[in-house]
Amino acid sequence: MRQIDPDFLALPLRQLADAALQTARDLGAEHADFRFERVRAETMRLYDARLEGSIDSDDLGYAVRVIKGGTWGFAAGIELTPQAAAAVAAQAVEVATVAAAVNREPIELAPEPVHADATWVSSYDVDPFDVPAKDKVGLLADWSADLLKDTRVDHVSASLMAVKEQKFYADSAGTVTTQQRVRVHPQLTAAKVADGRFDDMRTLAPPVGRGYEYLTGTGWDFPGELARIPELLAEKLAAPSVEAGSYDLVIAPSNLWLTIHESIGHATELDRALGYEAAYAGTSFATFDKLGNLEYGSPIMNVTGDRTVEHGLATIGYDDEGVAGQSFDIVKDGTLAGYQLDRRMALMKGFGRSNGCAFGDSPGHMPIQRMANVSLRPAPDGPSTEELVSRVERGILIEGDKSWSIDMQRYNFQFTGQRFRRIENGELKGQLRDVAYQATTTDFWRSMEAVGGPETYVLGGAFNCGKGQPGQVAPVSHGCPSALFRGVRILNTVQEGGK
């Protein structure tokens, strides 16, 4: 079982927290919390098996958030002395005191059980920061070189992102948590120019809450996937352009995760639904009056928010308000059943308790309501992807994500992908090009006729979900099975582009 790194525990975490929280109490704060973070991130990029660049960053600091007079106050610092932490707390209280003059909504937080001296470490085997950089570059270079040996590949881009996030949290109610989580995202893209046409083919391996073992055989077969890339790329370059129209779609998890993210994940953040989050990518059509009555999708649609699933990018032991990770319903049997909540939003709308969705991406940012691992559940005895394909007379199998667009209400959208396979009379007949599917959120999810079984389920996701002002990024996963959708509108992207 992995332990939190000793060098993080050796920092004066409790001394700083005690000084900050006591100062906030002495100055009349009704609530105070202290969050110390160290976030180490590494990114390396290669082009044609040669290193283009590598970045290794280390962000360390702490933040104090208070409620005084029903108003938020926030301040951050980097000096690791109790005196400096007390001064940061005083600054946070001063911010709240000044802001109270313009505050029209008193801030209160939903109650939360006290979690004293709780520790949590994510599920991984090999810390990627313990692996020498030359070994990581060497592995990516070897994979790239193997692809370049094939005449069907002209160029290869490769990258690896790794993050280790360590957090210490304490609040005036008595909760104290210490956590460490690791995540990695390897990616390779092969490109080819042939007969005046350019295209590329990317790996489908998702980013995950694992360690370096993910690249060496645990959780994904990279050599097996890379061996198929040249043939897939050649087939894509030679493929005919799609004829626009209505098609039945079998969508694989490697594509569907992003549609879930944009049309369900963001749409069911309660701050968006209430209009508090509007400047960054809009609000939501799934307004609070629709809770319990909106027919979000077909009756087989069951979506959960989950902060506990193993290897999830948004998986935590405790969020940035001291709330334990939970799993909860968002869509139940096709009907909107819940929202993602932080402690303020939970109390405002009578939920009683937060479901653990507060997150700040650095010590310099105040926590805001962020997305859980929002996932579409498989059918316990559901079909395989091949069985779903066999049910289609005229359709397309879609794999891998690429570009996307959605409106400010999370309602009208279109998505493209990496690989499109034509389906005729229940059989796959080769690839297509220039495909995008377009729908409204509710029409799309209501057209879902079948979801695959557990063996089709994959946890996809991204490191960089954006939200807030100042902007913050958060890692998040979305699991789903393969699924069958009837009568979805397909666009030809070349024709739509006027070419």
C-alpha positions in Angstrom: 0.0 0.0 0.0 1.4 3.4 -1.0 2.2 6.0 1.5 2.3 9.8 1.3 5.8 11.0 0.5 7.8 11.7 3.6 9.2 15.0 2.2 5.6 16.4 2.0 4.7 15.2 5.5 7.9 16.9 6.8 6.6 20.3 5.8 5.2 22.4 8.7 1.6 21.6 7.7 -0.1 21.5 11.0 1.8 24.5 12.4 0.8 26.7 9.5 -2.8 25.4 9.7 -3.1 26.0 13.4 -1.7 29.6 13.1 -4.1 30.4 10.2 -7.2 28.9 11.7 -6.6 30.5 15.2 -6.1 33.9 13.6 -9.3 33.6 11.6 -11.3 32.6 14.8 -9.8 35.5 16.7 -10.9 37.9 14.0 -14.5 36.7 14.1 -14.7 34.3 11.1 -17.7 32.0 11.3 -15.8 29.4 9.2 -12.2 29.0 8.1 -10.3 26.4 6.2 -6.7 26.0 5.3 -5.4 24.1 2.2 -1.7 23.4 1.6 -0.8 22.0 -1.8 2.1 20.7 -3.7 1.5 20.0 -7.4 4.3 18.5 -9.4 3.7 18.2 -13.2 5.9 16.9 -16.0 5.3 17.1 -19.7 7.6 15.7 -22.4 7.0 15.8 -26.1 8.7 14.0 -29.0 8.5 14.4 -32.7 9.7 11.6 -35.0 11.4 9.9 -32.0 13.4 12.9 -31.0 12.7 15.0 -27.8 11.2 18.4 -28.7 10.9 19.6 -25.1 10.3 18.7 -21.5 8.8 20.7 -18.7 9.0 19.8 -15.0 7.1 22.2 -12.7 6.6 22.3 -8.9 3.8 24.5 -7.4 3.8 24.8 -3.7 1.8 27.1 -1.4 -1.2 27.4 0.8 -4.6 29.2 0.9 -6.9 30.4 3.6 -10.7 30.7 3.0 -13.0 32.3 5.5 -16.6 33.2 5.9 -17.1 36.4 8.0 -20.3 38.3 8.1 -21.8 35.8 5.7 -19.2 36.8 3.1 -16.3 34.9 1.5 -12.7 36.0 2.0 -9.7 34.3 0.5 -5.9 34.8 0.4 -2.9 32.7 -0.4 0.8 32.6 0.5 4.1 30.8 0.1 6.2 31.7 3.1 6.3 28.6 5.4 6.2 30.2 8.8 3.3 30.4 11.3 3.6 34.2 11.4 3.2 34.3 7.6 0.2 31.9 7.7 -1.5 34.1 10.4 -0.9 37.1 8.2 -2.6 35.3 5.2 -5.6 34.5 7.4 -5.9 38.1 8.5 -5.8 39.1 4.9 -8.6 36.7 4.0 -10.7 38.1 6.9 -10.0 41.6 5.6 -11.1 40.7 2.1 -14.4 39.3 3.6 -14.9 42.5 5.7 -14.5 44.8 2.7 -16.6 42.6 0.4 -19.5 42.4 2.9 -20.6 45.9 1.8 -21.6 44.6 -1.7 -22.6 41.0 -0.8 -26.4 40.4 -1.2 -26.3 36.6 -0.5 -25.2 35.5 2.9 -22.9 32.5 2.6 -23.6 29.4 4.6 -22.3 25.8 4.2 -24.1 22.5 4.5 -23.0 20.6 7.6 -20.4 17.9 7.1 -19.2 15.2 9.6 -15.7 15.9 11.0 -13.0 13.8 9.5 -10.1 13.9 11.9 -6.6 12.9 10.8 -7.8 11.2 7.6 -5.3 10.0 5.0 -5.9 8.9 1.4 -3.6 7.8 -1.4 -4.8 7.1 -5.0 -4.3 3.6 -6.5 -1.0 3.4 -8.4 2.1 1.2 -8.3 5.0 3.2 -9.7 5.4 6.9 -9.0 6.2 8.4 -12.5 8.5 10.9 -10.8 10.7 8.0 -9.5 11.4 6.9 -13.1 14.4 8.6 -14.7 13.5 11.1 -17.5 15.8 9.2 -19.9 13.8 6.0 -19.4 10.5 7.8 -20.1 11.9 9.5 -23.2 13.5 6.3 -24.3 10.2 4.4 -24.2 8.3 7.1 -26.2 11.2 7.2 -28.7 11.2 3.4 -29.1 7.4 3.4 -29.7 7.8 6.3 -32.2 10.7 4.6 -34.0 8.7 1.4 -34.4 5.9 3.3 -36.1 8.3 5.2 -38.4 9.6 1.9 -39.7 6.3 1.4 -41.4 6.1 3.1 -44.8 2.5 3.9 -44.2 3.6 6.4 -41.5 5.4 9.7 -42.3 5.6 11.3 -38.9 4.9 10.5 -35.3 4.2 12.8 -32.3 4.4 11.4 -28.8 3.8 12.9 -25.4 3.6 12.0 -21.8 2.0 14.1 -19.0 2.3 13.1 -15.4 1.0 14.8 -12.2 1.5 14.2 -8.5 -0.9 16.2 -6.4 -0.5 16.4 -2.6 -2.9 18.2 -0.3 -3.3 19.0 3.4 -6.6 20.4 4.5 -7.8 21.6 7.9 -10.8 23.6 8.9 -12.3 25.3 12.0 -14.7 22.4 12.6 -11.9 20.0 13.2 -11.5 18.1 9.9 -7.9 17.3 8.9 -7.1 15.4 5.8 -3.8 14.6 4.0 -3.9 13.2 0.4 -1.8 12.2 -2.5 -2.8 11.2 -6.0 -1.0 10.5 -9.2 -2.2 10.6 -12.9 -0.6 10.0 -16.3 -1.5 10.6 -19.9 0.6 9.0 -22.7 -0.4 9.7 -26.3 1.0 8.9 -29.7 -0.2 10.2 -33.1 0.9 8.9 -36.5 0.5 11.1 -39.6 0.7 10.5 -43.4 0.5 12.5 -46.6 -0.6 10.5 -49.6 -2.0 11.7 -53.0 -2.4 15.2 -51.7 -4.4 14.1 -48.7 -3.2 14.4 -45.1 -4.6 12.6 -42.1 -3.5 11.2 -38.7 -4.4 8.4 -36.3 -4.1 8.7 -32.5 -4.0 6.1 -29.8 -7.2 5.6 -27.9 -5.5 5.0 -24.5 -7.2 7.3 -22.0 -5.5 9.4 -19.3 -5.9 7.6 -16.0 -5.3 7.8 -12.2 -2.5 5.3 -12.3 1.3 5.4 -12.2 4.1 4.6 -14.7 2.9 1.0 -14.7 0.2 2.1 -17.1 2.9 2.4 -19.8 4.5 -0.9 -19.1 1.6 -3.3 -19.3 -0.9 -2.6 -16.5 -4.2 -1.2 -17.7 -3.5 -0.9 -21.4 -1.8 -2.8 -24.2 0.2 -0.1 -25.9 2.3 -2.4 -28.1 -0.8 -4.0 -29.4 -2.6 -0.8 -30.1 0.5 0.8 -31.8 0.9 -2.2 -34.0 -2.6 -1.5 -35.5 -2.0 2.2 -36.1 -0.3 2.1 -39.6 -3.0 -0.1 -41.1 -5.8 2.0 -39.6 -4.2 5.2 -40.9 -3.8 3.8 -44.4 -7.4 2.7 -44.5 -8.5 6.1 -43.3 -6.6 7.9 -46.0 -8.2 5.8 -48.7 -11.7 5.9 -47.2 -14.6 7.5 -49.0 -16.2 10.7 -47.7 -19.4 10.1 -45.8 -22.8 10.9 -47.3 -24.7 13.2 -45.0 -28.0 12.0 -43.6 -29.6 10.0 -40.8 -27.7 7.0 -39.5 -27.8 4.6 -36.6 -24.7 4.9 -34.5 -22.7 2.5 -32.3 -20.5 4.8 -30.3 -17.5 3.3 -28.4 -16.4 4.6 -25.0 -13.3 6.2 -26.5 -15.7 8.7 -28.2 -18.8 8.7 -26.0 -16.9 9.9 -22.9 -16.5 13.4 -24.4 -20.2 13.6 -25.3 -21.0 12.7 -21.7 -18.6 15.3 -20.4 -20.0 18.2 -22.4 -23.8 17.3 -22.5 -24.2 15.8 -19.1 -21.2 16.5 -16.9 -21.2 20.3 -17.4 -25.0 20.5 -17.7 -25.6 19.0 -14.3 -23.1 21.2 -12.3 -25.6 23.0 -10.0 -23.8 26.3 -10.1 -24.4 26.3 -13.9 -28.0 25.3 -13.5 -28.6 28.1 -11.1 -26.8 30.7 -13.3 -23.8 31.4 -11.1 -21.4 30.0 -13.7 -22.2 31.8 -16.9 -19.1 33.6 -18.2 -17.0 30.4 -19.0 -18.9 28.3 -21.5 -22.4 29.3 -20.3 -25.0 28.0 -18.0 -27.3 24.9 -18.5 -30.6 23.9 -20.0 -31.0 21.5 -17.1 -32.4 24.2 -14.7 -33.3 23.4 -11.2 -37.1 23.4 -11.9 -36.5 20.3 -14.1 -35.1 18.2 -11.3 -37.1 15.0 -11.1 -39.1 15.6 -14.2 -36.8 16.3 -17.2 -36.7 13.3 -19.6 -33.0 13.6 -20.2 -32.7 10.3 -22.2 -34.2 6.9 -22.8 -35.3 4.7 -19.8 -32.1 2.7 -20.1 -30.0 5.8 -19.3 -28.4 5.7 -15.8 -25.7 8.2 -15.1 -23.8 8.6 -11.8 -21.4 11.1 -10.4 -18.6 9.2 -8.6 -15.6 10.6 -6.6 -14.6 7.1 -5.5 -14.1 4.9 -8.6 -10.6 3.3 -8.7 -8.2 5.1 -11.2 -10.7 7.9 -11.9 -9.1 11.3 -12.6 -11.6 13.1 -10.3 -11.4 10.4 -7.6 -10.4 11.7 -4.2 -10.7 10.7 -0.6 -12.0 14.2 0.5 -12.7 17.3 -1.6 -11.4 20.8 -1.0 -14.1 21.5 1.6 -13.4 18.4 3.7 -16.3 16.4 2.2 -15.7 12.6 1.8 -15.9 11.2 -1.8 -19.3 9.8 -2.7 -21.2 8.2 -5.6 -24.6 9.6 -6.5 -27.3 9.5 -9.2 -27.5 12.2 -11.8 -29.8 10.6 -14.3 -32.0 7.7 -13.2 -33.9 5.6 -15.7 -33.7 8.5 -18.1 -34.9 11.2 -15.7 -32.8 14.0 -14.2 -32.2 12.9 -10.6 -29.4 15.0 -9.2 -26.7 17.6 -9.5 -23.0 17.9 -8.6 -22.8 20.0 -5.4 -20.4 21.8 -3.2 -21.3 22.7 0.4 -22.8 26.1 -0.3 -25.0 25.0 -3.3 -26.1 21.9 -1.3 -27.5 24.0 1.6 -29.0 26.6 -0.8 -31.2 24.1 -2.5 -32.1 21.8 0.4 -29.9 18.8 -0.4 -28.7 18.6 3.1 -25.1 17.6 2.3 -22.6 18.2 -0.4 -21.6 15.3 -2.6 -18.0 16.3 -2.5 -17.5 18.3 -5.7 -15.3 21.3 -4.5 -11.9 21.6 -6.1 -9.2 24.2 -6.4 -6.5 23.5 -9.0 -3.7 25.3 -7.1 -3.0 27.0 -3.8 -3.5 30.3 -5.5 -7.1 29.5 -6.5 -10.3 29.4 -4.4 -12.1 26.1 -4.6 -15.2 26.1 -6.9 -17.8 23.4 -7.7 -16.1 21.0 -10.1 -17.1 17.8 -11.9 -17.1 14.3 -10.5 -16.3 11.2 -12.6 -19.6 11.4 -14.4 -20.3 8.0 -16.0 -23.0 6.1 -18.0 -23.7 2.7 -16.4 -23.5 -0.5 -18.5 -26.4 -3.0 -18.6 -25.5 -5.9 -16.2 -26.3 -8.5 -18.9 -25.9 -6.1 -21.9 -24.6 -6.9 -25.3 -21.0 -6.8 -26.7 -20.0 -4.1 -29.2 -20.2 -6.7 -31.9 -23.7 -7.5 -30.9 -24.7 -3.9 -31.0 -23.2 -3.6 -34.5 -25.2 -6.7 -35.6 -28.4 -4.8 -34.8 -27.7 -2.0 -37.4 -28.7 -2.2 -41.1 -27.2 1.2 -42.1 -24.9 3.0 -39.6 -21.5 3.9 -38.3 -19.3 2.7 -35.6 -17.4 5.7 -34.0 -14.2 5.4 -32.0 -11.9 8.0 -30.5 -12.5 11.7 -29.9 -11.4 14.6 -31.9 -13.1 18.0 -32.3 -16.4 19.1 -30.8 -18.7 22.1 -30.4 -21.6 22.8 -28.0 -23.7 25.8 -27.3 -23.8 28.0 -24.1 -26.7 26.0 -22.7 -25.1 22.6 -23.2 -27.9 21.7 -25.6 -27.0 21.9 -29.3 -23.8 20.0 -30.2 -21.7 18.3 -32.8 -18.8 15.8 -32.3 -16.3 14.3 -34.6 -14.0 11.3 -33.9 -10.8 9.4 -34.8 -12.2 6.3 -36.6 -15.5 5.8 -38.4 -16.5 2.3 -39.7 -19.4 1.8 -42.0 -22.0 -0.7 -40.9 -24.1 -2.5 -43.5 -26.6 -5.2 -42.6 -24.9 -5.8 -39.2 -21.4 -6.0 -40.5 -18.4 -3.6 -40.6 -17.4 -2.6 -44.1 -14.4 -0.3 -43.8 -13.7 3.2 -42.8 -15.4 6.5 -43.7 -14.0 10.1 -43.6 -15.3 13.6 -42.8 -17.9 12.5 -40.2 -19.6 14.5 -37.5 -22.8 13.8 -35.6 -25.1 16.5 -34.6 -28.1 16.7 -32.2 -29.6 18.3 -29.2 -28.7 16.8 -25.8 -32.1 15.4 -25.1 -32.8 14.2 -28.6 -29.5 12.4 -28.6 -29.8 10.6 -25.3 -33.5 9.8 -25.9 -32.4 8.0 -29.1 -30.2 5.6 -27.2 -31.8 2.1 -27.7 -29.2 -0.1 -26.0 -26.1 0.1 -23.8 -23.4 -2.6 -23.8 -22.4 -4.9 -21.0 -19.6 -4.4 -18.4 -17.0 -5.9 -20.8 -17.5 -2.9 -23.1 -17.1 -0.4 -20.3 -14.0 1.9 -20.4 -13.0 4.9 -18.2 -12.1 7.8 -20.5 -11.3 11.4 -19.6 -9.1 14.5 -19.7 -6.6 16.3 -17.6 -7.8 19.8 -18.6 -11.5 20.5 -18.0 -11.8 24.3 -17.8 -14.0 26.4 -15.7 -14.2 29.6 -13.6 -12.7 33.1 -13.6 -9.8 33.2 -13.0 -9.7 30.0 -15.1 -9.0 26.7 -13.4 -8.4 23.2 -14.9 -9.4 19.9 -13.3 -8.8 16.3 -14.2 -12.0 14.2 -14.7 -12.9 10.7 -16.0 -16.1 9.5 -17.7 -16.8 5.8 -17.9 -19.3 4.3 -20.3 -20.1 1.2 -22.3 -20.5 1.0 -26.1 -24.0 2.3 -26.9 -26.5 2.2 -29.8 -28.3 5.3 -31.0 -31.0 5.4 -33.6 -31.6 8.0 -36.3 -28.8 10.5 -35.5 -28.0 13.3 -38.0 -24.6 12.9 -39.7 -22.8 15.9 -41.3 -20.1 15.8 -43.9 -17.5 18.1 -42.4 -15.9 19.0 -45.8 -19.2 20.0 -47.3 -20.1 21.9 -44.1 -16.8 23.8 -44.4 -17.7 24.9 -47.9 -15.0 22.9 -49.6 
